[in-house]
Amino acid sequence: MVWISLILAGLCELFGVTMMNQLKNKPGMKPIIGLILGFAASFALLSYAMNSLPMGTVYAVWTGIGAFGGALIGMLFYGESRDWKRVLFITVILVSVIGLKSVS
C-alpha cells in the first residue's frame, strides 16, 4: 500500500505540473484549482509514504516519476523534442525508479 501511495504521489505531482503548464497557456481558475489539488494530494501521499519508507528512496522515486512523466507528457502533448538521446536518458530515470523499488 505504501508503494502505491508513493506512485500516486508522483502521478499527482505530474498532474500539478501539467496544470501549471495549462495555467501558462490558458490562464483561468480550472488550472489553478487543479494545480493546488494536485500538489496537495501529492504532498499528503508523499508524507504517508515517508512514514514507512526511507526518505531518500521516497524522494528519488517521487521526483523520478515527476521527471519521467513530465518529459513524456511534454513530448506527447506539447511538441517537445523526441531526440533519441533524450528518450534514452528519460528511460534511465524510469529504470532507476524500478531499481529502487526492487532493492527496497
N, C-alpha and C positions, 0 to 999 in steps of 0.2 A: 504493500500500500504506500509505503514511503517513497519508493521509486516512481510510482505512478503520480504521486503528488509533485515530485520533482520535475517529471516530464511535463505535467500540466502547467507548472510554474513557468517553465521555459516557453511553452506554447502561448501562455497568457502574456509573457513579455513580448513575444513575437507579435501578438495581436496589438499590444500597446504601441510598439514601434511602427507597425503598419498604419495605425490610426494617426500617429504623429506625421507620417508621410501624407496621409489623406488630408490632415489639417493644413499642411503646407500647400497642397494642390487645390483644395476646396474648403476654405475656412467655413466653420459653422459649429453648431452645438453637438451634432452627432459624433464627429470625430473627437471632440473634447471629452464627451461623456465616455466614449469607447476607450480613449487613452487612459482616463482616470480609472475606469473599471478594470481594464486590462492590467495596468501596473499594480493596482490594489490587490487584485486576485493573485497576481504573480508573487508579490511580496508575502502575502499571507501563506500561500502554499510553500514558498521558499523557507519561511520561518518554521513551518511544520516539519519540513524535511530535515532542517538543521537540528531538530531535537533528537534525531536517530542516526544521522549520517555525519561523517566528518565535514567540517566547514569547507576545507579545500576541495573535496570531491564535489560537494553540493554546488559550490560556486563555479567550478570548472564545467560541470555538466550544464548548469543553468545558462552560463554565458556561451557555451558551445552550441546549445540548441538555438539560442538567440542569434548567434553569428551565422550558423549554418542556414537557419530558416530565413533570416533577413537577406542573406545573399541569394538564396534560392528564389524567394519572392521577388526580389529586385530583378533577377534575370527573367523570370517567367512573366511578370506583370508590368514591370516598369522599364523594360528595354535596356537593362544594364548589360555590360559585356559578358559574353559567354566564352571567352577565351579559354583554351584547354588548360592553361596554367592556373587560371582562377578556379576552374572546376576541380582540378587536381588538389589544390590546397584546401578548398572547401570540403572535399571528400576526406582529407586528412583530419579535419576537425571532427567530422562525423565518426570516423574510425576511432579517434581518440576518446570520444564520449562513450562509445560502445566498449572500448577497452577499460575505461574507468569503472563501468558497470560490472564488467566481468571480474575485476580484481577486488572489488569492494564487497 
